Amino acid sequence: MPGNTVLIVLLLTLRISYSLTGPPAPRSVSLVPDFTAQTLSLSWESDSALFDIQIFRTELMENVLNVTVPAAIDPVSGRRNWTWISRVPLECTSLSAQVRARQENTVSEWSPQQIVMGSDVPDKQEAQMNPVDKVVLVGSNVTFCCIVPEGKQFGSIQYRKRQMEVTRMSRRSFATTVTNMPQSGPTGTNIICCNDQESIITGTVVFVGYPPGDEGLECETRDLQTAVCSWRKGRDTGFLKKSLLTRYTLNGRRCNETTRDVKLCHFDRWENIWTLIAKNSLGTVQLTDSTPITDRVHLLAPVNVSAVPLAWNSSLRWDWTIQSYKTLDMLCQVQLTSRGRSVTRNYTGAGLSAVQLDGLRPDVVYSVSVRCASLRSFWRWGDWSAPYSLHTRMDRPEAPDVWVWMTSEVSGWIMWKPLSISDSHGALESYEVYQKDGDQDRWTDLSLPPSTSSFIFTLSNSSVGDSTVAVAAHNPAGQSQHSIVVVPEFRADSQPSASEAVASDGRLELSWQPWPNASQGYVVEWFPTGSSDSSTVQWTRVPESNTSTVILSGSLEAGVRYTVSMFALSPGATVLLQRHHVYGQELVPDKAVKSLSARKSAENVILSWEPVAMPNRRGFIRGYTIYLTNASQQELIANVSDPALRSYTVRGLSLGSYKFTVRAYTSAGEGGGSTVAIKLESDSDMLVVQLLVALVAMSCCLIVISVFCYRKREWVKKAFYPEIPGPKLTGNWTAPQAPLDVKPSPHSLVHIVESPEWESGKKGLVPVPEEEVEESGSVDENVDTDSDEPALLRYYNQLVTDNSRSNYASDTSGSSTSSVDSTQTQVTYTGIQSPTSAQWAPVYGYRPQMQPAGGEDEAAAVFEDEPQQESPSVAYKPQCSWQADSPEAENFGGSLGSPTSVTSSQFLIPESPEEDPEPSGTWFQRFSRKN
């Protein structure tokens, strides 16, 4: 018990001492370099498990690495090992390494430094570049160093003619790193080191490529004994240097029978398991293939191929060079090639070496090849035999496809499709054409050369609608069957009416109702509308069981209008069922509308045109667009959607110049446009015409009114111009007792002079201006007496009484002209001058008097002796009915006119030099009386 206590105390003392001084330093430290792998292997002995490691560049004592790592004990050597991979070649500079143990928070002393000498030591004075001939994978990062000779100055390191950034590692060593290196050329990539004079000091080569990429190992047998293995090279490694090429071993044996893309190896004996190893400096690939020999049989080509040909078939034979093939179940393939077309047929059998070829065409040269494969476990087809030429015999031609195209009631074309080489069954010698009219028993035949495919014929009038034609082909082997067609009746495009159709999606689909007697099927015919060339006619036959067909748009030229007709065929007639006008593809019209004209009508313009010619439409005309052209732009003003219309009226245009463009359009778009210009201006001719029309209309109205009034003159006279009753006169007026002494006045026929004896209470002549007659108000304005224009006076006819005569004696200075040769008592006074205000004096009345035959003295005496008794010898005295005190006297500044009738505007006494005075009334009354 005391001994144990001593031991425990001793151990505690040692532990405390260990904890204070740390673990012991590693022992037996060694440093081993691997310059190829660029690694440093450090090994030592120690009881600790955790260690600190430092690595320095010896010359400059720059720390390169400082890490703390665990290190396990190697069970064999009992030492601890650690390896470091340097990204810098170890030759570039000397490196020093040291290690120490770590125990919790304490560390041991550093072990002595271990040094690896580089190539930059003083005893190596020559220039060096490391690494040398380095082989790396594409995309790698590589560090290169240059060691300059003693006494030389470093300049630069260049890679692919590019100067690189460098790091100084020692007095003579400089390093640079190239990242993501691309694949090098076949001979590698150079890296050079230059001095300060840009002269090359040294350099190295780096090879950048890929590991092997071979794949697809396959082994097979050709003779059921030996083996041939092949594989694909895959990705190129990029190396051509012999030491860097890929090395191949197959089942442990070196394989050198290689090509560039496909690798082959031959073995004398078949093995069920095959292993391929491909290796280069960057990696290794291993491929395996395992299969029994019966599953990998690849037959050789047949030999000695021969045939015995007939017209429609032939027998074919061949031989095998391998005896073991004669018991092998085979699948053989025969390839027949003629006129650029190949057909393959399959045959089976054990050791197959002969077959029968059926379905051949007469007089055709075939190229025949044969290959075979194992039937039980098909691996791949064997090799093709050498081509063998097989020529079949001739036979009678096929019947040609015949059709009849009528161009009129009595003429047309017999057309047939030339036989192809495969249908002629030999070289054609001629075509035989036959025709039979009506009830004739014999055919009329004609032989045509083989290059002919149509023949024009004419029908007799008696055989129209009942004629038959036939065509047969002839070659050295014989004549074909006759192709018979009953001649159809001629039908123009409008009989029956044709509908419109357009191909879509590259095809024109047609269908029709079945015809009960179409025992020989149907024919669909098409040709360019309006064409008279038989070479443009195409047709196709449709079996009786079908009532539809498709015409590919390749048979219809784009933009060309075609007439498509469907016929039903029977032994006795060829009947037209339907007719269409079609386009394979509509295009825009290539011509504009024709004869575009513009005509104005008032404020409108009427445009008219002729349609586009049929060959230039290139589609169905859907309508017309009308544009108003302004400068460089066009404005759409109308879209005429009815293609049948040929005119359009543009309404509501103002005066000016206009240009109109009319374009026809199809479903493909608008074609070219025709332009017409017109100028709208005021129509002077039309104005003259309108005036003339108005004048003629007014003249007609006046003539009608005049005729009416003439025929109804009595009614008009009574309604508008009744007769004025004449005054009752006493005495005999037919014969005056004495001649009248009339003194005409040079200016006025009646002259009113101032009379001092004016009685304001007497009625007198009152001048009333015409414009004031219509007024009902007071007339208190002064009369313009300075005017030379006569004033219109209203005159009241009144006889002068005895009381009013006494003051007329002084009014004898005036002179008057009177007429007494009439019993109508019409007295007219004209030319009365308007008195001025200075001459105006009131008068008592107006009394024209008949002067006695004794002259002026007697007349004066008559006036002086008044009042006198009226006698029959004294003339009628019309009197004024107005008074001097009349309110109208103030307006007497107007001219004194002739006294008129109360109901008439005519002068009572006209101024006429004729002996017989005109009767009273208007000009119309006089006109009425004369008529």
Secondary structure, DSSP 8 states (H G I E B T S, - for coil): -HHHHHHHHHHHHHHHHHHHH-S---EEEEEEEETTTTEEEEEEE-S-SEEEEEEEETTTTEEEEEEEEE--B-TTT--EEEEEE-SS-GGGS-EEEEEEEEETTEE------EEE--TTSTT--S-EEESSSEEEETT--EEEEEE--TT--EEEEEETTEE---EE-SSSEEEEEE-S-----TT-EEEEEEETTS-EEEEEEEEEE-----EEEEEEBSSSS-EEEEEE--S-----SGGGS-EEEETTEE---B-SSEEEEEESS--SEEEEEEEETTEEEEEEEE--GGGSB-----EEEEEEE-SSEEEEEEE-S-GGGGGSEEEEEEEEEETTEEEEEEEEEET--EEEEES--TT-EEEEEEEEEESSS----------EEEE----------EEEEESSSSEEEEEE----HHHHSS---EEEEEEEETT-SS-EEEEE-TT--EEEEE--GGGTT-EEEEEEEEETTEE---EEEE------TTSS--EEEE-BTTEEEEE----TT-TT-EEEEEEETT---GGG-EEEEE-TT--EEEEEGGGS-TT-EEEEEEEEE-SS-EEEEEEEEEESS----SS--EEEEEEEETTEEEEEEE---HHHH-S---EEEEEEEETTEEEEEEEE--TT--EEEE-S--SEEEEEEEEEEETTEEEEEEEEEEEE---HHHHHHHHHHHHHHHHHHHHHHHHHHHHTHHHHHHHH----------S--SS-SS-------SS-SS-----TT--TTS-------HHHHS--S---S---TT--S-------B----GGGTTT-TTTTS-------S-SS------------TTT----S--------TT-HHHHHHHHHT-S----TTS-----B---TT-GGGGGTTS-----B-TT--SBSS----SSS---SS-HHHHHHHH-
